[in-house]
Amino acid sequence: MQTSKNSSGILLKPKALWILAAIGLVLFIVLQLWLPSLNEPEQQLSKNISKEQARQAAASFAQTELGINGDFQNAHVTYDTKPELYGYLAKENLVNKYSKSYGRQFPYDVFHVSFSDPDDVLSLLNIDVNMQEGNVVAFEKVISTSNATKQTLLDYGRENTQSLIAREGDISLADKEQLARPYLKALGISEADLKLASSEGQYGLLYELSNYEIGQSQAQIQFHFEYGMVSSMESLFTVPSSYNDYLGGQKTLAYILTFAGYGLLTFVLAVLAIVYSILTRAHTSFKRGLFLASLYFVLSMVGAINMLPYLQKDSLSSGILVFSFVLQGVVTLLMSGSIYVSLVGGDALWRQKGRNLWLRAKEPGYGRHVLTAMKNGYAWALILLGVQSIIFLALENTIHTWSTTDASQSTYNMLLPLLFPLLAWVAGIGEEAVYRLFGIAMLKKMFKSTFVASLITSLIWAFGHTLYPIYPVISRPIELMFIGLLFSFVFLRYGFITAVFTHVIFDTILMAISLMVMGGGLNLVAGLFYLILPAIVGYLIYRFNPAHKDHPTPPTKKRSRLFRLLIPKRIYNCLSKFITNRKRPKIFDGGLFYFFQRSKMLQQQFTTFLANARNRVKLRYDHRFGTLLAVEGYCKAVYLILNSLQQIELLAVPARFTAQADHR
């Protein structure tokens, strides 16, 4: 086994480490890539159409079926999904059956194509296109107010059903059925399967399809009307009310864990980081962490701007978009500041305890240390992928963990999907700085236990991932508690730089795969580039910090306990200064002063021996870390803020919709 002067405990030999890495890679390929592909339906495995093909299909439908002849070049194409439906199907293990039976006419994944001002009447035309087949499954013609806006105003009492019925025009139920018939034919629905679920005088038109059922879910086709014409058509499968109630409770729990367990406690850590970065400033430098915190800020803002197409999907006003990005910038700046003080305070706390877990560029062996950290990072990332696969399998077969879709995390909704894997560096730098470098040191100071400190910081970090669409919500805290402990193990044994490389490489592998499965030569090349980017970074740091530039550390001035008892401080300082003076005569290289030099060497050797013995005793406690890992994603706070701002804007000026409608 190998040991390190900056680590507490024993390290795996390189051969053993890479054998485990190879096993982890095989487990990941088999359990997360190969076996799921065998169970996926053909529809899911088929190649998706491109966004340009979706735009062309939508334009053709608008011309042939809707009779709109306008400018269809200005299109906004995004990925959209029905997470409630997919979540219900996943929970009940009905995804394969649904995809084979109803996947073409009722897909849960579509390309949402929006045409702004397609003619002199419409302000917006939305058309949903099946991602695999390319057929149109829904459309909405917006004159003044979209269906989503109408529903929002209706929920808050700013509209009522009678006003919406009045806006439909003077049409009877029979007229509505006659107007809807051509679109049902275009959708490929037989009239024999239709069952009318609306009555005279009700808002809209609703059909149920008697032969289209799966589990407790029923197929429906819904029409809306404005001014005597069909304004929208949507094909969907309903979701049982019991599932919606369950999902509502799970989301409430997720918000509590995120804002109370993660947000509040992370804020407390940030305050403590400010305090201890000042109190322990003698052990570190305030220049440390400036580059990493700045890099975190830049990459975070790039990630936020990269999601602009998704934010524009709901036609948010430019004012709300500008305000949201300003707010995002302020929040990200505060988070970057928190990471900076965590880097400074964490480094100082460990050095105060006599441990150097984050080498400085001017310290001996820095270049070689970074190169080794990069190599170990790749090995541990592969190990974590294998462990993650085993844990996911265990959770699925014990608490029946399942997940649903999320359009806000899709690479299809990014301005430049090629930039997506850069967020791996955001997670690696920020989370390792706050929860490992500073968090463990701070809580160990409070609880006097490395394991307890690692456990608490892991739980705080785990609570921050509960808004992801994985259920039951408790699955993420269980999974990430072990993951955080394993990251703590890597940090404590190999140092901060190795932990960062491990985190970055792990996330990069998963994000690069997401990028490459989109298809296209550019995405494939970019994914491969991101996979080797950590190796490039580590090698460049090594090349710019070669061994011959290492600076020897100055000898310590600290006196041993024996010297403090036998020799007065002033005399010892004089002797020590005289011994270490380079201009002293050669006669003093040995002789009288050899005893003092030899004593210091013995003292250092004895201290190292005691430290190793202590580490071996503590090993039985410190090595007991779990082995799990999570798929990272981007924070959803900006989307929650945008949705709130949009509703506030709609409720603040509801009169403008009526005025626009009357004008039309």
C-alpha positions as CSV (number, residue, x, y, z in Angstrom):
1,M,0.0,0.0,0.0
2,Q,1.0,3.6,-0.6
3,T,0.9,6.4,1.9
4,S,1.0,10.2,1.5
5,K,2.2,12.8,3.8
6,N,-0.9,14.9,3.1
7,S,-3.4,12.1,3.5
8,S,-4.8,10.5,6.6
9,G,-4.7,6.8,6.1
10,I,-3.6,4.3,3.4
11,L,-4.1,4.7,-0.3
12,L,-4.9,2.0,-2.9
13,K,-2.0,0.9,-5.0
14,P,-2.3,2.1,-8.6
15,K,-2.8,-1.4,-9.9
16,A,-5.7,-2.2,-7.5
17,L,-7.2,1.2,-8.1
18,W,-7.4,0.7,-11.9
19,I,-8.7,-2.8,-11.5
20,L,-11.6,-1.4,-9.6
21,A,-12.0,1.3,-12.2
22,A,-12.3,-1.3,-15.0
23,I,-14.9,-3.2,-13.0
24,G,-16.8,0.0,-12.4
25,L,-16.8,0.8,-16.1
26,V,-18.1,-2.6,-17.0
27,L,-20.9,-2.3,-14.4
28,F,-21.9,1.1,-15.8
29,I,-22.0,-0.1,-19.4
30,V,-24.0,-3.2,-18.5
31,L,-26.4,-1.9,-15.9
32,Q,-27.0,1.7,-17.2
33,L,-26.4,1.4,-21.0
34,W,-26.8,-2.1,-22.3
35,L,-29.6,-3.6,-20.1
36,P,-31.9,-0.5,-20.3
37,S,-31.5,-0.5,-24.1
38,L,-32.8,-4.1,-24.2
39,N,-36.0,-3.1,-22.3
40,E,-36.6,0.1,-24.3
41,P,-39.4,0.0,-26.9
42,E,-38.5,0.5,-30.5
43,Q,-40.0,4.0,-30.5
44,Q,-37.5,5.1,-27.8
45,L,-34.6,3.6,-29.6
46,S,-35.4,5.1,-33.0
47,K,-33.5,8.2,-34.1
48,N,-35.2,11.5,-33.4
49,I,-35.9,13.9,-36.2
50,S,-34.0,17.2,-36.3
51,K,-35.4,20.6,-35.2
52,E,-35.4,21.7,-38.8
53,Q,-37.5,18.6,-39.8
54,A,-39.9,19.5,-37.0
55,R,-40.2,23.0,-38.3
56,Q,-40.9,21.8,-41.8
57,A,-43.6,19.4,-40.6
58,A,-45.2,22.1,-38.6
59,A,-45.2,24.6,-41.5
60,S,-46.7,22.0,-43.8
61,F,-49.5,21.2,-41.3
62,A,-50.2,24.9,-40.9
63,Q,-50.6,25.4,-44.7
64,T,-52.5,22.2,-45.6
65,E,-54.7,21.6,-42.5
66,L,-55.0,25.1,-40.9
67,G,-55.1,27.0,-44.1
68,I,-52.5,29.5,-43.0
69,N,-50.2,31.0,-45.6
70,G,-47.6,33.1,-44.0
71,D,-44.0,33.4,-43.0
72,F,-42.9,30.2,-41.3
73,Q,-39.2,30.8,-41.4
74,N,-39.2,32.6,-38.0
75,A,-39.7,29.5,-35.8
76,H,-38.7,28.7,-32.2
77,V,-38.3,25.0,-31.7
78,T,-37.9,23.5,-28.3
79,Y,-38.3,20.1,-26.7
80,D,-41.5,19.6,-24.6
81,T,-42.7,16.6,-22.6
82,K,-45.6,15.4,-20.4
83,P,-43.8,14.6,-17.1
84,E,-47.0,13.6,-15.3
85,L,-48.0,11.1,-17.9
86,Y,-44.5,9.6,-18.2
87,G,-44.1,9.5,-14.4
88,Y,-47.3,7.6,-14.0
89,L,-46.3,5.1,-16.7
90,A,-42.8,4.7,-15.2
91,K,-44.3,4.2,-11.7
92,E,-46.7,1.5,-12.9
93,N,-44.1,-0.1,-15.3
94,L,-46.3,0.7,-18.3
95,V,-43.8,2.7,-20.5
96,N,-43.1,-0.1,-23.0
97,K,-46.8,-1.1,-23.4
98,Y,-47.8,2.6,-23.9
99,S,-45.1,3.3,-26.4
100,K,-46.0,0.3,-28.6
101,S,-49.7,1.0,-28.5
102,Y,-50.1,4.8,-28.4
103,G,-46.7,6.3,-28.9
104,R,-47.4,7.6,-32.4
105,Q,-50.7,9.4,-31.8
106,F,-50.2,10.3,-28.2
107,P,-46.4,10.8,-27.6
108,Y,-45.1,12.2,-24.3
109,D,-42.0,13.7,-26.0
110,V,-42.5,16.3,-28.8
111,F,-40.9,19.2,-30.5
112,H,-42.8,22.4,-29.7
113,V,-42.7,24.7,-32.8
114,S,-43.8,28.3,-32.3
115,F,-44.3,30.7,-35.2
116,S,-44.6,34.4,-34.1
117,D,-47.1,36.5,-36.1
118,P,-47.7,33.9,-38.8
119,D,-50.4,36.1,-40.4
120,D,-52.4,39.3,-39.9
121,V,-54.7,37.8,-37.3
122,L,-52.6,35.4,-35.1
123,S,-50.0,36.6,-32.7
124,L,-48.6,33.1,-32.2
125,L,-49.0,29.6,-33.7
126,N,-47.9,26.6,-31.6
127,I,-47.6,23.1,-33.2
128,D,-46.4,20.0,-31.4
129,V,-44.6,17.4,-33.6
130,N,-43.8,13.8,-32.6
131,M,-40.0,13.6,-32.0
132,Q,-39.7,10.1,-33.6
133,E,-42.4,10.0,-36.3
134,G,-42.6,13.6,-37.3
135,N,-46.5,13.7,-37.3
136,V,-48.4,16.6,-35.8
137,V,-50.3,15.8,-32.5
138,A,-51.4,19.2,-31.3
139,F,-51.7,22.8,-32.2
140,E,-52.8,26.2,-30.8
141,K,-53.7,29.4,-32.6
142,V,-53.2,32.3,-30.3
143,I,-55.0,35.6,-31.2
144,S,-54.7,37.4,-27.9
145,T,-54.4,34.9,-25.0
146,S,-53.0,31.4,-24.9
147,N,-54.7,28.5,-23.2
148,A,-52.1,28.5,-20.4
149,T,-52.7,32.2,-19.7
150,K,-56.5,31.6,-19.7
151,Q,-56.1,28.8,-17.2
152,T,-53.9,31.0,-14.9
153,L,-56.4,33.8,-15.0
154,L,-59.2,31.3,-14.3
155,D,-57.4,29.7,-11.4
156,Y,-56.9,33.1,-9.7
157,G,-60.5,34.4,-10.4
158,R,-59.5,37.0,-13.0
159,E,-61.5,35.2,-15.6
160,N,-64.6,33.0,-15.4
161,T,-66.1,30.2,-17.5
162,Q,-68.8,32.5,-18.8
163,S,-66.4,35.0,-20.2
164,L,-64.4,32.2,-21.9
165,I,-67.6,30.8,-23.4
166,A,-68.6,34.2,-24.7
167,R,-65.2,34.5,-26.4
168,E,-65.9,31.2,-28.3
169,G,-68.7,32.9,-30.3
170,D,-72.3,31.9,-30.9
171,I,-71.7,28.2,-31.7
172,S,-73.6,25.1,-30.6
173,L,-72.3,21.8,-29.5
174,A,-73.1,20.4,-32.9
175,D,-71.2,23.2,-34.6
176,K,-68.2,22.4,-32.4
177,E,-68.3,18.8,-33.5
178,Q,-68.5,19.8,-37.1
179,L,-65.5,22.1,-36.8
180,A,-63.4,19.5,-35.0
181,R,-64.1,16.7,-37.5
182,P,-61.3,17.6,-40.1
183,Y,-58.7,17.7,-37.4
184,L,-59.7,14.3,-35.9
185,K,-59.3,12.9,-39.4
186,A,-55.8,14.5,-39.7
187,L,-54.9,12.9,-36.4
188,G,-55.9,9.5,-37.6
189,I,-58.7,8.9,-35.0
190,S,-61.7,6.9,-36.0
191,E,-65.1,8.4,-35.2
192,A,-66.2,5.0,-33.9
193,D,-63.8,5.3,-31.1
194,L,-65.0,8.7,-30.0
195,K,-67.2,9.3,-27.0
196,L,-68.5,12.8,-26.4
197,A,-67.7,14.0,-22.9
198,S,-69.0,17.6,-23.3
199,S,-72.5,18.9,-23.1
200,E,-74.3,21.9,-24.5
201,G,-73.1,25.2,-23.1
202,Q,-69.8,23.9,-21.7
203,Y,-66.5,25.5,-22.5
204,G,-64.5,23.8,-25.2
205,L,-65.1,20.3,-26.6
206,L,-63.9,17.1,-25.0
207,Y,-63.8,13.5,-26.5
208,E,-62.9,10.3,-24.7
209,L,-61.5,7.4,-26.7
210,S,-63.2,4.2,-25.4
211,N,-60.6,1.8,-26.8
212,Y,-57.6,3.8,-25.7
213,E,-56.9,2.9,-22.1
214,I,-53.8,1.9,-20.1
215,G,-53.8,1.3,-16.4
216,Q,-56.1,4.0,-14.9
217,S,-55.3,6.4,-17.7
218,Q,-57.8,7.3,-20.5
219,A,-57.1,8.9,-23.9
220,Q,-58.8,12.3,-24.5
221,I,-58.9,14.8,-27.3
222,Q,-59.6,18.4,-26.3
223,F,-60.6,21.3,-28.5
224,H,-60.9,25.0,-27.8
225,F,-62.6,27.7,-29.8
226,E,-62.4,31.4,-30.4
227,Y,-64.8,33.6,-32.5
228,G,-66.4,30.6,-34.2
229,M,-63.2,28.8,-35.1
230,V,-61.1,26.0,-33.7
231,S,-58.3,27.7,-31.8
232,S,-56.5,24.6,-30.4
233,M,-56.4,20.8,-30.4
234,E,-54.6,18.6,-27.9
235,S,-54.3,14.8,-27.7
236,L,-53.5,13.5,-24.3
237,F,-53.8,10.7,-21.7
238,T,-55.3,11.6,-18.4
239,V,-53.5,10.9,-15.1
240,P,-55.4,9.4,-12.1
241,S,-56.2,11.8,-9.4
242,S,-54.5,9.5,-6.8
243,Y,-51.2,9.9,-8.7
244,N,-51.6,13.6,-8.8
245,D,-52.2,13.7,-5.1
246,Y,-49.1,11.6,-4.5
247,L,-47.0,13.7,-6.7
248,G,-48.2,16.9,-5.0
249,G,-47.1,15.5,-1.6
250,Q,-43.8,14.5,-3.0
251,K,-43.1,17.9,-4.4
252,T,-44.0,19.6,-1.1
253,L,-41.5,17.3,0.7
254,A,-38.9,18.2,-2.0
255,Y,-39.4,21.9,-1.4
256,I,-39.1,21.5,2.3
257,L,-35.9,19.5,2.1
258,T,-34.4,21.9,-0.5
259,F,-35.1,25.2,1.1
260,A,-34.9,24.2,4.8
261,G,-32.4,21.3,4.7
262,Y,-30.1,22.5,2.0
263,G,-30.6,26.3,1.5
264,L,-30.7,27.3,5.2
265,L,-27.8,25.1,6.3
266,T,-25.7,26.0,3.3
267,F,-26.2,29.7,4.2
268,V,-25.0,28.9,7.7
269,L,-21.9,27.3,6.3
270,A,-21.3,30.4,4.1
271,V,-21.5,32.6,7.2
272,L,-19.1,30.4,9.1
273,A,-16.8,30.3,6.1
274,I,-16.6,34.1,6.3
275,V,-15.8,34.1,10.0
276,Y,-13.2,31.4,9.9
277,S,-11.5,32.7,6.7
278,I,-10.8,35.8,8.8
279,L,-9.9,34.1,12.1
280,T,-7.5,31.7,10.4
281,R,-6.0,34.1,7.9
282,A,-2.5,33.5,9.3
283,H,-2.5,30.0,7.9
284,T,-3.5,30.7,4.3
285,S,-3.6,33.5,1.7
286,F,-6.6,35.5,0.5
287,K,-5.4,35.1,-3.1
288,R,-6.3,31.4,-2.8
289,G,-9.6,30.6,-4.5
290,L,-9.9,33.8,-6.5
291,F,-9.4,32.0,-9.8
292,L,-11.7,29.0,-9.0
293,A,-14.5,31.3,-7.6
294,S,-14.3,33.4,-10.8
295,L,-14.4,30.4,-13.0
296,Y,-17.4,29.1,-11.1
297,F,-19.2,32.4,-11.7
298,V,-18.4,32.6,-15.4
299,L,-19.4,29.0,-16.1
300,S,-22.6,29.3,-14.1
301,M,-23.7,32.3,-16.0
302,V,-22.8,30.6,-19.3
303,G,-25.1,27.7,-18.2
304,A,-27.9,30.1,-17.3
305,I,-27.7,31.9,-20.6
306,N,-27.5,28.6,-22.4
307,M,-31.0,27.8,-21.3
308,L,-32.5,30.9,-23.0
309,P,-34.4,28.8,-25.6
310,Y,-36.3,27.0,-22.9
311,L,-37.1,30.3,-21.1
312,Q,-38.4,31.8,-24.4
313,K,-40.7,28.8,-24.9
314,D,-43.5,30.4,-22.8
315,S,-43.2,33.8,-24.6
316,L,-42.0,35.6,-21.6
317,S,-41.7,39.4,-22.0
318,S,-38.2,40.8,-22.5
319,G,-38.5,42.7,-19.3
320,I,-39.0,39.5,-17.2
321,L,-36.1,37.8,-19.0
322,V,-33.8,40.7,-18.4
323,F,-34.8,40.9,-14.7
324,S,-34.5,37.2,-14.3
325,F,-30.9,37.1,-15.7
326,V,-29.9,40.1,-13.5
327,L,-31.3,38.3,-10.5
328,Q,-29.6,35.1,-11.6
329,G,-26.3,37.1,-11.8
330,V,-26.7,38.5,-8.3
331,V,-27.5,35.1,-6.8
332,T,-24.6,33.5,-8.7
333,L,-22.2,36.2,-7.5
334,L,-23.2,35.6,-3.9
335,M,-22.7,31.8,-4.4
336,S,-19.3,32.5,-5.9
337,G,-18.4,34.6,-2.9
338,S,-19.5,31.8,-0.6
339,I,-17.3,29.4,-2.6
340,Y,-14.4,31.8,-2.3
341,V,-14.5,32.1,1.5
342,S,-15.1,28.3,1.7
343,L,-11.8,27.8,-0.2
344,V,-9.9,30.3,2.0
345,G,-11.4,29.1,5.3
346,G,-11.3,25.4,4.5
347,D,-7.6,25.6,3.4
348,A,-6.7,27.5,6.6
349,L,-8.6,25.2,8.9
350,W,-6.8,22.1,7.6
351,R,-3.4,23.8,7.6
352,Q,-4.1,24.9,11.2
353,K,-4.5,21.2,12.1
354,G,-1.2,20.4,10.4
355,R,-2.7,18.8,7.3
356,N,-2.1,20.1,3.7
357,L,-5.0,18.8,1.6
358,W,-4.7,21.5,-1.0
359,L,-1.2,22.1,-2.2
360,R,-0.1,25.6,-3.4
361,A,1.5,26.1,-6.8
362,K,4.8,27.1,-5.2
363,E,5.0,24.1,-2.8
364,P,7.3,21.2,-3.7
365,G,5.8,18.6,-5.9
366,Y,2.7,20.6,-7.0
367,G,2.9,19.8,-10.7
368,R,3.4,16.1,-10.1
369,H,0.6,16.1,-7.5
370,V,-1.9,17.6,-9.9
371,L,-1.0,15.1,-12.6
372,T,-1.4,12.2,-10.1
373,A,-4.7,13.7,-8.9
374,M,-6.0,13.8,-12.5
375,K,-5.1,10.2,-13.0
376,N,-6.7,9.1,-9.7
377,G,-9.7,11.3,-10.6
378,Y,-10.4,9.2,-13.7
379,A,-10.0,6.0,-11.8
380,W,-12.3,7.0,-9.0
381,A,-14.9,8.4,-11.5
382,L,-15.1,5.1,-13.2
383,I,-15.4,3.3,-9.8
384,L,-18.2,5.7,-8.9
385,L,-20.1,5.0,-12.1
386,G,-20.1,1.3,-11.3
387,V,-21.2,1.9,-7.7
388,Q,-23.9,4.3,-8.9
389,S,-25.2,1.5,-11.2
390,I,-25.4,-1.0,-8.3
391,I,-27.2,1.5,-6.1
392,F,-29.7,2.5,-8.7
393,L,-30.5,-1.2,-9.2
394,A,-30.9,-1.7,-5.4
395,L,-33.2,1.3,-5.0
396,E,-35.4,0.2,-7.9
397,N,-35.8,-3.2,-6.3
398,T,-36.3,-2.1,-2.7
399,I,-38.2,1.2,-2.6
400,H,-39.1,1.1,-6.3
401,T,-37.4,4.3,-7.3
402,W,-38.5,5.7,-10.7
403,S,-38.1,9.0,-12.6
404,T,-39.9,11.1,-15.1
405,T,-38.9,13.5,-17.8
406,D,-37.8,17.1,-17.4
407,A,-37.7,19.6,-20.3
408,S,-35.7,22.1,-18.3
409,Q,-32.7,19.7,-18.1
410,S,-32.7,18.7,-21.8
411,T,-29.9,19.5,-24.1
412,Y,-32.5,20.0,-26.9
413,N,-33.5,23.2,-25.1
414,M,-30.1,24.8,-24.9
415,L,-28.8,27.6,-27.0
416,L,-25.5,25.7,-27.6
417,P,-25.7,22.1,-26.4
418,L,-22.0,21.9,-26.9
419,L,-21.5,24.0,-23.7
420,F,-23.5,21.7,-21.5
421,P,-20.6,19.5,-20.1
422,L,-18.9,22.7,-18.8
423,L,-21.4,22.6,-15.9
424,A,-19.5,19.6,-14.6
425,W,-16.7,22.0,-13.6
426,V,-19.3,24.2,-11.8
427,A,-20.5,21.2,-9.7
428,G,-17.0,19.9,-9.1
429,I,-15.5,23.2,-7.9
430,G,-18.4,24.5,-5.9
431,E,-19.6,21.5,-4.1
432,E,-16.2,20.1,-3.2
433,A,-15.2,23.5,-1.9
434,V,-18.3,24.1,0.3
435,Y,-19.1,20.6,1.5
436,R,-15.7,18.9,1.6
437,L,-12.9,21.3,1.9
438,F,-14.6,23.7,4.4
439,G,-17.7,21.7,5.5
440,I,-15.8,18.7,6.9
441,A,-13.1,20.8,8.6
442,M,-15.7,23.1,10.2
443,L,-18.0,20.3,11.5
444,K,-15.1,18.2,12.6
445,K,-14.0,21.2,14.7
446,M,-17.5,21.1,16.3
447,F,-18.2,17.4,16.6
448,K,-14.6,16.0,17.0
449,S,-15.4,13.2,14.5
450,T,-14.4,12.9,10.8
451,F,-17.2,10.5,10.1
452,V,-19.9,12.7,11.7
453,A,-18.6,15.7,9.9
454,S,-18.7,13.9,6.6
455,L,-22.1,12.5,7.2
456,I,-23.7,15.9,8.0
457,T,-22.2,17.7,5.0
458,S,-23.2,14.8,2.8
459,L,-26.8,15.1,4.0
460,I,-26.9,18.9,3.4
461,W,-25.5,18.4,-0.1
462,A,-28.0,15.6,-0.7
463,F,-31.0,17.7,0.3
464,G,-30.1,20.1,-2.5
465,H,-30.9,17.5,-5.2
466,T,-34.4,16.7,-4.2
467,L,-36.1,18.9,-6.8
468,Y,-34.9,16.6,-9.6
469,P,-37.8,14.4,-11.0
470,I,-36.8,11.2,-9.2
471,Y,-39.4,9.6,-6.8
472,P,-39.9,8.8,-4.1
473,V,-38.2,12.0,-3.1
474,I,-36.4,10.3,-0.3
475,S,-34.4,8.3,-2.9
476,R,-32.1,11.2,-3.6
477,P,-31.1,11.8,0.1
478,I,-30.5,8.1,0.6
479,E,-28.5,7.8,-2.5
480,L,-26.5,11.1,-2.2
481,M,-25.8,10.6,1.5
482,F,-23.6,7.6,0.5
483,I,-22.3,9.5,-2.5
484,G,-21.2,12.4,-0.3
485,L,-19.4,10.0,2.1
486,L,-17.5,8.5,-0.8
487,F,-16.5,11.9,-2.0
488,S,-15.4,12.7,1.5
489,F,-13.3,9.5,1.5
490,V,-11.6,10.6,-1.7
491,F,-11.0,14.1,-0.4
492,L,-9.6,12.9,3.0
493,R,-7.3,10.3,1.4
494,Y,-6.2,12.0,-1.8
495,G,-6.7,15.7,-1.2
496,F,-8.9,18.5,-2.6
497,I,-7.6,18.5,-6.1
498,T,-8.3,14.8,-6.6
499,A,-11.8,15.2,-5.2
500,V,-12.5,18.0,-7.7
501,F,-11.1,16.0,-10.6
502,T,-13.2,13.0,-9.6
503,H,-16.4,15.0,-9.4
504,V,-15.7,16.8,-12.6
505,I,-14.8,13.7,-14.6
506,F,-17.8,11.8,-13.2
507,D,-20.3,14.5,-14.3
508,T,-18.5,15.1,-17.5
509,I,-18.9,11.4,-18.6
510,L,-22.7,11.6,-18.0
511,M,-23.1,15.0,-19.6
512,A,-20.9,14.0,-22.6
513,I,-23.1,10.9,-23.1
514,S,-26.2,13.2,-23.1
515,L,-24.6,15.3,-25.7
516,M,-23.4,12.5,-27.9
517,V,-26.8,10.7,-28.0
518,M,-28.3,13.8,-29.7
519,G,-26.5,12.6,-32.8
520,G,-24.4,14.5,-35.3
521,G,-20.7,14.4,-35.9
522,L,-20.0,17.7,-34.1
523,N,-21.8,16.5,-30.9
524,L,-19.8,13.3,-31.0
525,V,-16.5,15.0,-31.4
526,A,-17.4,17.6,-28.7
527,G,-18.4,14.8,-26.3
528,L,-15.1,13.0,-26.8
529,F,-13.2,16.3,-26.3
530,Y,-14.9,16.9,-23.0
531,L,-14.0,13.4,-21.9
532,I,-10.3,14.2,-22.3
533,L,-10.5,17.9,-21.2
534,P,-9.7,17.1,-17.5
535,A,-6.6,15.2,-18.7
536,I,-5.5,18.2,-20.8
537,V,-6.0,20.5,-17.8
538,G,-4.0,18.3,-15.5
539,Y,-1.2,17.8,-18.0
540,L,-0.9,21.6,-18.7
541,I,-0.7,22.4,-15.0
542,Y,2.0,19.7,-14.7
543,R,4.0,21.1,-17.6
544,F,3.9,24.7,-16.3
545,N,4.9,23.4,-12.8
546,P,7.9,21.1,-13.5
547,A,9.9,19.5,-10.8
548,H,12.9,21.8,-11.3
549,K,10.8,24.8,-10.3
550,D,9.8,23.4,-7.0
551,H,10.9,25.6,-4.1
552,P,12.1,24.0,-0.9
553,T,10.1,24.8,2.2
554,P,11.9,26.8,4.9
555,P,12.9,24.9,8.0
556,T,10.5,25.1,10.9
557,K,11.2,27.3,13.9
558,K,9.0,25.4,16.2
559,R,10.8,24.0,19.2
560,S,10.2,20.5,20.6
561,R,9.0,20.0,24.2
562,L,12.4,18.7,25.2
563,F,14.1,21.8,24.1
564,R,11.5,24.0,25.7
565,L,12.3,22.4,29.0
566,L,16.2,22.3,28.8
567,I,17.1,25.4,26.7
568,P,15.8,28.9,27.2
569,K,13.9,30.4,24.2
570,R,16.4,33.1,23.4
571,I,19.4,30.8,23.4
572,Y,17.6,28.3,21.2
573,N,16.6,31.0,18.7
574,C,20.2,32.2,18.5
575,L,21.6,28.7,18.0
576,S,18.9,27.9,15.4
577,K,19.6,31.0,13.5
578,F,23.4,30.4,13.6
579,I,23.0,26.8,12.4
580,T,20.7,27.6,9.4
581,N,22.9,30.6,8.4
582,R,24.4,29.8,4.9
583,K,27.4,32.0,5.5
584,R,28.6,30.1,8.6
585,P,32.1,28.5,8.4
586,K,32.4,25.0,7.2
587,I,33.7,23.9,10.6
588,F,30.2,24.3,12.0
589,D,28.7,21.8,9.5
590,G,29.4,19.1,12.0
591,G,31.0,19.0,15.4
592,L,29.2,20.9,18.2
593,F,26.0,21.6,16.3
594,Y,25.5,18.2,14.7
595,F,23.6,17.1,17.8
596,F,20.9,19.7,17.3
597,Q,20.5,18.9,13.6
598,R,20.4,15.2,14.3
599,S,17.8,15.8,17.1
600,K,15.5,17.6,14.7
601,M,15.8,14.8,12.2
602,L,14.9,12.2,14.8
603,Q,12.0,14.3,16.0
604,Q,10.5,14.5,12.5
605,Q,10.9,10.8,12.0
606,F,9.3,10.0,15.3
607,T,6.4,12.4,14.6
608,T,5.8,10.8,11.3
609,F,5.9,7.3,12.9
610,L,3.3,8.4,15.5
611,A,1.1,10.0,12.9
612,N,1.1,6.8,10.8
613,A,0.3,4.7,13.9
614,R,-2.5,7.0,14.8
615,N,-3.9,6.8,11.2
616,R,-3.8,3.0,11.3
617,V,-5.8,3.0,14.5
618,K,-8.3,5.5,13.1
619,L,-8.6,3.6,9.8
620,R,-11.3,1.3,11.1
621,Y,-13.5,4.4,11.6
622,D,-12.5,6.6,8.6
623,H,-12.7,4.0,5.9
624,R,-16.4,3.3,6.5
625,F,-17.8,5.5,3.7
626,G,-20.6,4.5,1.4
627,T,-20.2,4.3,-2.3
628,L,-23.0,6.1,-4.4
629,L,-23.1,8.8,-6.9
630,A,-25.7,11.2,-8.5
631,V,-26.3,12.7,-11.9
632,E,-25.8,16.4,-11.6
633,G,-28.0,19.0,-13.3
634,Y,-28.5,22.7,-13.2
635,C,-30.3,24.5,-10.4
636,K,-34.0,25.1,-11.0
637,A,-34.3,28.3,-8.9
638,V,-34.2,30.6,-12.0
639,Y,-37.2,28.6,-13.5
640,L,-39.2,28.9,-10.3
641,I,-38.6,32.6,-10.2
642,L,-39.6,33.0,-13.8
643,N,-42.8,31.1,-13.4
644,S,-43.7,33.3,-10.4
645,L,-42.9,36.5,-12.3
646,Q,-44.9,35.4,-15.2
647,Q,-48.0,34.7,-13.1
648,I,-47.6,38.1,-11.3
649,E,-47.4,39.9,-14.7
650,L,-50.5,38.1,-15.9
651,L,-52.5,38.8,-12.8
652,A,-51.4,42.5,-12.7
653,V,-52.7,43.4,-16.1
654,P,-55.5,41.1,-17.0
655,A,-57.5,43.8,-18.7
656,R,-55.2,44.0,-21.7
657,F,-56.2,40.6,-22.9
658,T,-59.9,41.5,-23.1
659,A,-59.0,44.8,-24.8
660,Q,-56.9,43.0,-27.4
661,A,-59.7,40.4,-28.0
662,D,-62.3,43.1,-28.5
663,H,-60.0,44.9,-30.9
664,R,-59.5,41.7,-32.9
